[in-house]
Amino acid sequence: MLEFSIAIRWIMLVSASALLGALTLMLLSGKGGGAAADQWRGKLQNIGAVLIAGWIAFSFVALGVQAAAVTGHTEAAWTWREWRHVLENTRFGAIWMLRLLVGVSLLVLLLWQRRRRMVRREGLIAAWVLAVIVQCAAAWSGHGAALEPAVIGLGAVAAHLLCAGIWAGALPWLVLGFGQAAHANASSEYKQWMRSVLVRFSALATVGVLVILASGTVMTYLLVEAPKEWPARAGDWLAGASTVLERVVAPLLSTRFGTWVLIKIGLFLIILWLASGVRWRDLPRIASGNAQSWAGARRSVLLEALVVAALLCAAAIAASSIPAAHDTMVWPLPFRVSMAATWSQPNVPMWFALASFGLVIALVIGARPWVRLLTRKQLEKKDVWRAILGAGSMLAATGTMLWLLAVPAYPETYLKSDVAYDAVSIARGTGLYPRHCAQCHGVGAHGDGPLATKLAKRPADLSQPHTALHTAGDIFHWITYGIANSPMPGFRGITTDDDRWDLVNFLRLFSSGHQARILTPRVVQGQPWLGAPNFDYVDAQSISGSLKELRGHVVLLVFYTLPTSQKRFAQLVALQARMRERGVEIVAVPLPGSQAADAASLPFILPVDGAAEIARAYLLLRRTKDDAGRTVADEVPAHMEFLIDRFGYVRARWVDVPKSQEWRDEGFLLRQIELLNEEPRLMPSPDDHVH
């Protein structure tokens, strides 16, 4: 059924595009050209009526296919009841009825003009507008309808369909016109007229190609769910661009949708090369009166039209595929390119800069012969050697740059987890660690477990921040299958997928806890880096909420032990009014072993359900420079507080030890809050999933 659906989609796309291209050429051609031009216009008008009639017929087939897909039953494809259900209850049905109404109107208009045996400009314009609606309305019934932001997404898809139809749909009719011009009996009047049509179309096609490139880039970017905010600090262009590039390339190489998008890009480049030959070789020859120029142009455009047909087939397959943003990514290469993981390595920036300079030199060396080849001019012997030297140098420079930034990768490297990076998952991972990992990695994750001395290779120290250099999928792969050439075993047979993702989430936060040792009660301005794990809660009044819902407010996250924390509670109650004025929300969570506070006496958010998981997760951020802890969870302190900014980042921390008394100063605490309120957004808010 999928293959049949793709075939129907392709036929309808080709029909609508060919009709729009024919009407566009008729408008561009204007009057004149003699009897041969009138014959050409008449053929286009007749073929246009056939195309829209065929499109209408196949639209009913598409409705049946959609009904079968919605219900899951093949017989629904020819059942009126199921058709009606699709028409009345789906977006596809609403757009289908609109397109059908417009398509029937267009058919009536074309038949009326054919019967009257006239092609008036007003009628052509009306027909062209109807054809545009038929072509562009498809944007609202495919992937484009789900793109966010909707205005940009739908606009890009509609512009892509419009320009593709105008440009690609005109090619068959140019082949027809060039064939008449290549005939021995073709008049000079017709040839001159057809040349003017080609010049106008060439200018229009150039604009169309630019729009196709721009809209296609926007569509692809949105469909692979690349970052919609700059994924780094505002001035860090290197890190931001590297992240954006990786988040775009990975889905293209890892999904079926991405494969067909890459095929489309390859076919599009071939089409551009063929079109450049018509523009820069055939058009000047036609202008000079070369007798064979029309036949050559016809062959080039015919080949271009055939490649376009293949491209539209690839587009139909891509449109029928699951968008990369929602598909499972399976990385096909044994390596990936990551600037974040390699840039800090010794000499990498220097060698990368040298390789980049070499690439520029290679482009300069090879530019002239490649331009001549693109325009199909005669190559000289020295041009051939320049092309070979330039191509070899470019390959060498590019290969060096990739090698410098390459790190090992696995099929799961970019796998997206269904398990959110939140306190519940992290707490579950904290509980799984002693059962599955502590024997080798140790209770403190320093690589010093009871079995460590018996292994050929010492287990990794997981308390160090090296996990930041690997994707979550890398870690998931190692936990699932083990690490080659090491004693690390796989746990696929004894844990579930969710268990392993819980361990990944635990390891990511535990590794962040190493760097979190530098946190103090004092806010360091302009330095958000530690994302606060989200958590859901239900308070004593049965009101549910989450940390994420509190973004926009500074949050003071208090972990308490009673009766030790009573004095601090009294101080915060006294500060409550001033804290509220500054938009601060206080969330108080009992630490393990403590009883819950009396909700009636404290005007804070006091989680009841979810409190244990919240505390268990945030204890992984308890380590300080002076107290690294002896176990993964560490000893539970008497009191601990975190100051979280309005965008979801932990900015300051107070662990109740003798050297950290500043936060007891009310004025000091209020000043830290004011600093956070004055600070603009410097980074996008943390993701719900680790990458």
Buried (B, 14 or more C-beta within 10 A) or exposed (E): EEEEBBBBBBBBBBBBBBBBBBBBBBBBBEEEBBEBBBEBBEBBBEBBBEBBBBBBEBBEBBBBBBBBBBBEEEEBBEBEEBBEBBBEEBEBBBBBEBBBEBBBBBBEBBBEBBEEEEBEEEBBEBBBEBBBBBBBBBBBBBBBBBBEEEEBBBBBBBBBBBBBBBBBBBBBBBBBBBBBBBEEEBBEBBBBBBBBBBBBBEEBBEEBBEBBBBBBEBBBBBBBBBBEEBBBBEEBEEBBBBBBEBBBBBBBBBBBBBBBBBBBBEBBEBBBBBBBBBBBBBBEBBEEEEEEBBBBBBBBBBBBBBBBBBBBBBBBBBBBBEBBBEBBBBBEBEBBBBBBBBBEEEEBBEBBEBBBEBBEBBBEBBEBBBEBBEEBEEBEEEBEEBBEBBBEBBEBBBEBBEEBBBBBBBBBBBBBBEBBBBBBBBBBBBBBBEEBBBBBBBBBBBBBBEEBEEBEEEBBBBBBEEBEBBBBBBBBBBBBBBBEEBBBBBBEEEBEBEBBBBBBBBBBBBBBBBBBBEBBBBBEEEEBBBBBBBBBBBBBEEEEBBBBEBBEBBBBBBBBBBEBBEEBBEEBBEBBEEBEEBBBBBBBBBBEEBEBBEBEEBBBBBBBEBBBBBBBBBBBBBBBEEBBBEEBBBEBBBBBBBBBBBBBBBBBBBBBBEEBEBBBEEEEBBEBBEBBBEBEEBBBBBBEBBB
